[in-house]
Amino acid sequence: MDTLTIVIIALGLAMDAFAVSVSSGITIKDLKPRHGAKIAIYFGGFQALMPIVGWFLGIGFKNYIEKYDHWIAFVLLGFIGAKMLKESMDGDCQHIPDPLKNKVLFMLAIATSIDAMAVGVSFAFLKTSIFSSSLIIGAITYVICFAGVYLGNKCGCVFKKKAEIAGGLILILMGFKILAEHSGFHTIVLNMFR
């Protein structure tokens, strides 16, 4: 899998954490750079760790389902993307009680990175370098979440829903891209336009 695809997947995965960062920023009264950094470290760290966990789980099953790996990646990314789209339609902006407590951040970081674990499973089937991919995912999530805390503090809920919609669509499109590349469908489409 090329670096651009991993960056795009990382952007999609980071949108859940970005939305939570925006919500966190809304509730922090006297925002300091260390607050944004703390939230971003939790989310970026877990987004980097969970694909590695998923990758090791996927490697264990790789020999059994290698013929269907692209379908598994398509289903996982499509499901995660659809879930994000559904969540973007549910209710209004939620405020997070005391988003700077370690216990709260730990639970939020796990909740927003479960999707990254599922993506790590699909990376195992697609022969993707997991450590460099995880580093990219974690770094992008860190930057986006740091910015999200400040955007939430200044702008409120405006960005939260849009981030979830964008993230969902990105992951669904990446699932289609992987399916097309591994099933040969993209070659058929390209040949039709020659």
Buried (B, 14 or more C-beta within 10 A) or exposed (E): BEEEBBBBBBBBBBBBBBBBBBBBBBBBEEBEEEBBBBBBBBBBBBBBBBBBBBBEBBBEEBEEEEEEBBBBBBBBBBBBBBBBBEBBEEEEBBEBEEBBEEEBBEEBBBEBBEBBBBBBBBBBBBEBBBEEBBBBBBBBBBBBBBBBBBBBBEEBBEBBBBBBBBBBBBBBBBBBBBBBBBEEEBEEEEEEEE
